[in-house]
Amino acid sequence: MFKAIIKVTLKEKILDPQGKAIEHSLHNLGFHSLGSVRTGKNIEITVDERELATAEELIRSACTKLLANQVTEDYEYQIFDGNGSALASFNSRRGVESISGHAG
């Protein structure tokens, strides 16, 4: 069994009105050195599979089919084993993937 943590954010060129509202509120509260706020969502999923490659395939498919709108959002994820060790990661913006080769 694996655990995946997925982060979905708006693409850099997409306006983030919620992020701007948070940034404005932070400045109003005196946090003037904080800026460029972007919002997103974090999703944690358990994957009941024995093979890392299968787990990663399922997570990537879930991201592209449901969890992230590929027109407006980027996503990244990390997959962990039962001990909390990171085994695989992917970033859709950079197209960078890293898999440790752990079989499960």
C-alpha positions in Angstrom: 0.0 0.0 0.0 1.2 3.5 -0.8 0.2 7.0 0.0 0.2 9.8 -2.5 0.2 13.6 -1.8 -1.0 15.6 -4.7 -0.7 19.4 -5.0 -2.8 21.2 -7.7 -2.2 24.8 -8.4 -3.3 27.3 -11.1 -0.8 27.7 -14.0 1.4 30.7 -13.5 -0.3 32.7 -16.3 -3.8 32.1 -14.8 -5.1 34.9 -12.6 -5.6 33.8 -9.0 -8.2 36.1 -7.4 -8.2 34.1 -4.2 -4.5 34.4 -3.9 -4.7 38.2 -4.5 -7.3 38.6 -1.9 -5.2 36.7 0.7 -2.1 38.8 -0.3 -4.1 42.0 0.2 -5.4 40.8 3.6 -1.9 39.9 4.7 -0.7 43.3 3.8 -3.6 44.9 5.7 -2.6 42.8 8.8 1.0 44.2 8.6 2.7 41.3 6.8 4.2 43.6 4.2 7.1 41.3 3.3 4.8 38.5 2.2 3.7 38.5 -1.4 3.0 36.7 -4.6 0.3 34.5 -3.0 -1.0 31.6 -5.1 -3.6 29.2 -3.8 -4.2 25.5 -4.6 -5.4 22.3 -3.1 -3.7 19.3 -1.5 -5.1 15.9 -1.9 -4.0 12.8 0.0 -4.9 9.4 -1.4 -4.1 5.8 -0.3 -3.3 3.4 -3.2 -4.0 -0.3 -2.4 -1.5 -1.7 -4.9 1.7 -3.7 -4.4 3.8 -2.4 -7.3 5.0 1.2 -7.3 4.7 1.5 -11.1 1.1 0.6 -10.9 0.4 3.0 -8.0 2.1 5.8 -9.9 0.2 5.0 -13.1 -3.1 5.2 -11.2 -2.2 8.5 -9.5 -1.1 10.1 -12.7 -4.3 9.0 -14.5 -6.4 10.3 -11.6 -4.7 13.7 -11.9 -5.1 14.0 -15.6 -8.7 12.7 -15.7 -10.2 14.3 -12.7 -8.1 16.0 -10.0 -6.4 18.7 -12.2 -7.8 20.7 -15.1 -4.8 20.5 -17.5 -5.9 23.7 -19.3 -5.7 25.9 -16.2 -3.9 23.9 -13.5 -0.5 22.2 -12.9 -0.1 19.3 -10.6 2.7 17.5 -8.8 2.7 14.5 -6.5 4.8 12.4 -4.3 4.2 8.7 -3.5 5.3 7.3 -0.2 5.6 3.8 1.2 4.0 2.7 4.5 7.1 4.0 6.5 6.7 7.5 5.0 9.7 7.2 2.6 9.3 9.1 -0.7 9.4 6.7 -3.6 8.3 8.6 -6.6 7.5 12.2 -7.6 6.2 14.0 -10.7 5.7 17.7 -11.6 3.5 18.4 -14.6 5.0 21.9 -15.2 8.5 20.6 -15.5 7.7 17.1 -16.7 10.2 15.8 -14.2 9.7 12.4 -12.7 11.7 10.4 -10.2 11.0 6.8 -9.3 13.2 4.9 -6.8 12.6 1.5 -8.2 11.0 0.2 -5.1 8.6 -2.7 -5.9 6.3 -2.6 -2.9 
